[in-house]
Amino acid sequence: MSIAALFDANRCIACRGCQVACKQWNENDEYIPTVENGVLSTNLGSNENPPQLSASTFTRIHFSELEYGGKFHWVFTKLQCMHCEHPACAAACPVAALQKTPEGPVVYDEGKCIGCRYCMVACPFGIPSFEWDSPVPWIRKCTFCFDRLGAGMEPACVKTCPTNALVLGERDTLLTEARRRINLRPDKYINHIYGENEVGGTSWLYISPVPFEQLGLPLLGNDPVTLDAERAMGAVPSVLLGVAAAMTGVYWIIKRRDKLNREKAAEKKEVGK
Amino acid sequence: MITKKRSFPIGTSVLSLLVIIGLVVMIIRYINGLGAISNLSDGRPWGLWISFDLYCGVALAAGGFTLAGAVYIFNLKKYHSVARPAVMTAFLGYTLVILALLVDLGQPWYIWHAIIYWNIHSPLFEVAVCVMTYTAVLALEFSPAVFERFKLNFPLRIIRAIQIPLVVAGVVLSTLHQSSLGSMLLLMPTTLSAIWYTPVLPILFLTSAIAVGPAMVIFESTLSTRVFGHKLDIGVLSGLAKVIPYILGIYLLLKLADLIAGGDIGLIFSAYPQNLLWWAEIIIGVISPIILFSIPGIRQNRNAVFWTSVLVILGLVLNRFNVSILALAIRPGYTYFPHWMEIAISVGLVADALLVIWLAHRFLPIVNHEQPLEVKT
């Protein structure tokens, strides 16, 4: 049984209280995105701010201006680490600094991290950030407020949400709840729970009135992105032994052939004499 | 020893200047962070250093294990004279990879964490272990040059006694390492273009590295011949050139078969503009060298052999840039072009290597040295 969160795009009003609560709890205000910090904060023609996740922004609300049902709609999405069931970041990390906990959250141990940034490249959602302007830089991303969960509290974003667009619960319970809402109002929801099966399932689940690729979420398959790498890494021991045996064998055979040839040549010489 | 001693005050001072510029940039990086010297961002966390210094550096060092394997395991004594320079450049190449990582890693002072915190499922863990162990193996494989120079007979005897196990270890580690750079990309099935992404990337990486090994040896030995004035038998060059089309042929067949099997063959015509990069890589680095090296007249001409192996090398470099940067999707809202200081780091490291090669050729028995195997028998 693992913990999960459900985001309902029909309930979010983009108050961005979650963004503020997240920054407060994680004390992310010391790293303010400015042009000087290398994080652009310019007018993008929308109310979205900050424009990107960063080492000081673990979550943000994405604004989509859409037209459906003959009407203009503003649909909002909360973006943060999805806490995958089969996280690519944890598979990528050479020193196991990122790990999937049995409780659900994917957590990061800066005592192990070497700053290689493979997690950032591997993440299919493009989530982990790096402290580019620090001489002692760490990877930063949403922790699912693992520290709060341990103390029996909800994550800061869930706690602060005024419209219950965010709910915390057991993953299976939330999937049932999501399906209940979709079945109750099939006119208001598309029949798809984002995160139920994407890349093998995630701990963050989304329901929405429009297809998720219109909401800034990537279109992904249902296979974990870690499958091929797992298979390749599984072959390593047999490749190691196989190549070692083959090379030793080749060396032995060629050496022996040389020796026989030399003996034959020597014999011929003897005969010639 | 060296027959003709020439000094290159201009060349070496330019190289030294480049090294110093690189060092200054490194200091800025350690004080102000990676953001101060690079255009890397959350959208493009790996840039020029990973593509050039790691991906190209490791592949171009493949001359070391291919030649060491050919000479000491397959007993092709003909190539003995180029084996040691090849091992030396491989050793330098790997040292440069480590130096580049000391710049690229966010916490280079914790690089040893890879020894104590294991994630055996991470391709990068495999890369780290292979880099460490293979650099040590290369250092031992090359050490006879130093021992011979200073007439240290005792360690020389020890190294010669374990020479074959060393070479076998080198081939095994290289096989794992070259392929593991491909395995690293297997975690990017959603961001790497389908023209390049395939579950058999590790095999393609290994095959292309084996093909570029002899090409790099031709490239290096031709250049060092010109600079240091010793003469290399054309038979060695043409022998190396002759084997390349076979390996590249296997590589091309694997690539095409994989695209057809995966149902992605149409992309090489339709996925504009990335398909142009694919065609450039294949035409420059695979098809042209296969044709050129198959012509006996070309294999007998030093210049033609040299420039054809340059094509093989260019094709491989383009392939590694394609998979690690050009065909790898950037996060939405970001752009990337290397900062001049990123380029200065890479250029400084190459200048480093060239200086060390120059010094080694002047002071160590690199090209003409006794042949240990024949001495023994």
Interface residues (C-beta under 8 A of the other chain):
Chain A: G38 P51 Q52 L53 S54 A55 A88 A91 A92 C93 P94 V95 A96 A97 K112 C113 I114 G115 C116 R117 Y118 M120 V121 A122 P124 G126 P128 S129 F130 E131 W132 D133 S134 P135 V136 P137 W138 I139 V199 G216 P218 L220 G221 V225 T226 D228 A229 E230 R231 A232 M233 V236 V239 L240 V243 A244 M247 T248 V250 Y251 I254 K255 D258
Chain B: Y30 I31 N32 G33 L34 G35 A36 L40 S41 D42 G43 P45 W46 G69 Y72 I73 F74 N75 D104 L105 G106 Q107 P108 Y110 I111 H113 A114 Y117 W118 N119 I120 H121 S122 P123 L124 F125 E126 V127 A128 I164 V167 V168 A169 V171 V172 T175 L176 S179 S180 G182 S183 M184 L186 L187 M188 P189 T190 T191 P199 P202 L328 R331 P332 G333 Y334
